[in-house]
Amino acid sequence: MIKLPTPDTSHHSAIISLGTYRPARIVKNDELAARIDSSDEWIRERTGIIERRFAAPDETIVTMGFEAAKQALEQAEINATDIDVVIVATFTHRYQTPSAAAEIAALIGATHASAFDLGAACAGFAYGIGIADALIRAGSASNVLLVGAEKISDFTNFDDRGTAFLFADGAGAAIIGQSDVQGIGPTVWGADGAAREAIIMEPDTVTAGKQGVPSLLTMEGQRVFRWAVGSMGEVCDRALADAGVTPEDIKAFVPHQANMRITDALVKRLKFPESVIIARDVTVSGNTSSASIPLALDALRQSGSIKSGDPVLMVGFGAGLTFAAQVALVP
Ligand SMILES: CC(C)(COP(=O)(O)OP(=O)(O)OC[C@H]1O[C@@H](n2cnc3c(N)ncnc32)[C@H](O)[C@@H]1OP(=O)(O)O)[C@@H](O)C(=O)NCCC(=O)NCCS
């Protein structure tokens, strides 16, 4: 029997850089509230959201993801040709094929990279960190470009009182690369397809198979709320324990920016000391799904609240239902 080479698995991985893209158009609660018999006050009180960004008609997953990727690449000080894998986490790319990742790889000049899209909705970025970490430690890649990009406004029913005010658009990116020390803790992840209908974009029953156009997003808000608050605490506990740290060791908590009340409930459940900084980017960004964690992480970095080397706990959760959490060091 031939002997296949044993891969060199002695590498460490870390998040090397971050990039973001926020569309220019700011949408205040009042703009959305009238159509759903709601108010700025109700939306703020139930979600913490004050405003969000909507992409322009000509902006796409590819254009927004490319802008974020460009920033991450510049900051990482590597050449695009040094990227081995491009992963785009998204659930709002309009094409079944080709992938947004292949397009972004071409635009950025990552001519040696493999590329694929990752469908884990709001857990997409945290899933991607776990995959990139594993690829690098296994010796299968040296540099991975991970992008989370969404244009959820394309799939929002602005007459739906349960979703019209929650979701938004944007993109975040990270380069995950080889490092002298391990900068990414073990990823705790999972999925529960039995709850698939809790957040869903079904194929349009009229055009499915012809144009393949997904219908607008629908959500059982209270069910998702209870699931996130009831089960993400334990997922975070496990991510902390697997990384060998306690809540006191963490500099910042960066949960998926779904809703301020979910964040507040998780903060209470995890018993973080006052010193731990809590990401609250949802106030100005809404829920941008796979883009929310990198946008929130970068906002904390830009404000000077966290600095390179600080340990942060990230947790993503959403449609699937999917979830993923890990501790990582700030690039
Ligand atoms: C969407 C969400 C804010 C709705 O809040 P809720 O408290 O569950 O709302 P309910 O549907 O139970 O309605 C409660 C009351 O508010 C009213 N209401 C519902 N939507 C409203 C709106 N947009 N504006 C004003 N009032 C509204 C209802 O009529 C109801 O009034 P009543 O008590 O007089 O009957 C909440 O369920 C939520 O945040 N869920 C989690 C969603 C999420 O984060 N998903 C993404 C995860 S990735």
The ligand as an SDF file (V2000), in Angstrom:
LIG
                    3D

 48 50  0  0  0  0  0  0  0  0999 V2000
  -39.4670   40.4060   16.9830 C   0  0  0  0  0  0  0  0  0  0  0  0
  -39.6830   40.7660   18.4300 C   0  0  0  0  0  0  0  0  0  0  0  0
  -39.0260   42.1090   18.7380 C   0  0  0  0  0  0  0  0  0  0  0  0
  -41.1860   40.9320   18.6600 C   0  0  0  0  0  0  0  0  0  0  0  0
  -41.4290   41.2450   20.0060 O   0  0  0  0  0  0  0  0  0  0  0  0
  -42.4890   40.4090   20.8380 P   0  0  0  0  0  0  0  0  0  0  0  0
  -42.5240   40.9640   22.1880 O   0  0  0  0  0  0  0  0  0  0  0  0
  -42.1800   38.9600   20.6910 O   0  0  0  0  0  0  0  0  0  0  0  0
  -43.8280   40.7620   20.0600 O   0  0  0  0  0  0  0  0  0  0  0  0
  -45.2050   39.9740   20.0420 P   0  0  0  0  0  0  0  0  0  0  0  0
  -45.4300   39.4770   18.6720 O   0  0  0  0  0  0  0  0  0  0  0  0
  -45.3010   39.0110   21.1760 O   0  0  0  0  0  0  0  0  0  0  0  0
  -46.2110   41.1510   20.3360 O   0  0  0  0  0  0  0  0  0  0  0  0
  -46.2830   41.7850   21.6100 C   0  0  0  0  0  0  0  0  0  0  0  0
  -47.1580   43.0110   21.4900 C   0  0  0  0  0  0  0  0  0  0  0  0
  -46.5070   44.0010   20.6760 O   0  0  0  0  0  0  0  0  0  0  0  0
  -47.3080   44.2780   19.5240 C   0  0  0  0  0  0  0  0  0  0  0  0
  -46.3970   44.3740   18.3880 N   0  0  0  0  0  0  0  0  0  0  0  0
  -45.8530   43.3690   17.6700 C   0  0  0  0  0  0  0  0  0  0  0  0
  -45.0480   43.8720   16.7320 N   0  0  0  0  0  0  0  0  0  0  0  0
  -45.0840   45.2040   16.8680 C   0  0  0  0  0  0  0  0  0  0  0  0
  -44.4430   46.2490   16.2120 C   0  0  0  0  0  0  0  0  0  0  0  0
  -43.5830   46.0500   15.2180 N   0  0  0  0  0  0  0  0  0  0  0  0
  -44.7020   47.5080   16.6360 N   0  0  0  0  0  0  0  0  0  0  0  0
  -45.5490   47.7720   17.6420 C   0  0  0  0  0  0  0  0  0  0  0  0
  -46.1780   46.7960   18.3240 N   0  0  0  0  0  0  0  0  0  0  0  0
  -45.9480   45.5370   17.9270 C   0  0  0  0  0  0  0  0  0  0  0  0
  -48.2640   43.1400   19.3820 C   0  0  0  0  0  0  0  0  0  0  0  0
  -49.4460   43.5290   18.7550 O   0  0  0  0  0  0  0  0  0  0  0  0
  -48.4910   42.7410   20.8150 C   0  0  0  0  0  0  0  0  0  0  0  0
  -49.4240   43.6360   21.3920 O   0  0  0  0  0  0  0  0  0  0  0  0
  -50.4870   43.1460   22.5050 P   0  0  0  0  0  0  0  0  0  0  0  0
  -49.6290   42.7180   23.6870 O   0  0  0  0  0  0  0  0  0  0  0  0
  -51.2900   44.3540   22.7540 O   0  0  0  0  0  0  0  0  0  0  0  0
  -51.2080   42.0030   21.8930 O   0  0  0  0  0  0  0  0  0  0  0  0
  -39.1360   39.6690   19.3830 C   0  0  0  0  0  0  0  0  0  0  0  0
  -39.8940   38.4920   19.2640 O   0  0  0  0  0  0  0  0  0  0  0  0
  -37.7190   39.3510   19.1170 C   0  0  0  0  0  0  0  0  0  0  0  0
  -36.8560   40.1730   19.2970 O   0  0  0  0  0  0  0  0  0  0  0  0
  -37.4080   38.0910   18.7300 N   0  0  0  0  0  0  0  0  0  0  0  0
  -36.0770   37.6500   18.4280 C   0  0  0  0  0  0  0  0  0  0  0  0
  -35.8580   37.9100   17.0110 C   0  0  0  0  0  0  0  0  0  0  0  0
  -34.4230   37.8500   16.5930 C   0  0  0  0  0  0  0  0  0  0  0  0
  -33.5690   38.4620   17.1760 O   0  0  0  0  0  0  0  0  0  0  0  0
  -34.1820   37.1120   15.5170 N   0  0  0  0  0  0  0  0  0  0  0  0
  -32.9500   37.0050   14.8590 C   0  0  0  0  0  0  0  0  0  0  0  0
  -32.1400   35.9330   15.4620 C   0  0  0  0  0  0  0  0  0  0  0  0
  -30.8410   35.6020   14.3650 S   0  0  0  0  0  0  0  0  0  0  0  0
  1  2  1  0
  2  3  1  0
  2  4  1  0
  2 36  1  0
  4  5  1  0
  5  6  1  0
  6  7  2  0
  6  8  1  0
  6  9  1  0
  9 10  1  0
 10 11  2  0
 10 12  1  0
 10 13  1  0
 13 14  1  0
 14 15  1  0
 15 16  1  0
 15 30  1  0
 16 17  1  0
 17 18  1  0
 17 28  1  0
 18 19  1  0
 18 27  1  0
 19 20  2  0
 20 21  1  0
 21 22  1  0
 21 27  2  0
 22 23  1  0
 22 24  2  0
 24 25  1  0
 25 26  2  0
 26 27  1  0
 28 29  1  0
 28 30  1  0
 30 31  1  0
 31 32  1  0
 32 33  2  0
 32 34  1  0
 32 35  1  0
 36 37  1  0
 36 38  1  0
 38 39  2  0
 38 40  1  0
 40 41  1  0
 41 42  1  0
 42 43  1  0
 43 44  2  0
 43 45  1  0
 45 46  1  0
 46 47  1  0
 47 48  1  0
M  END
$$$$
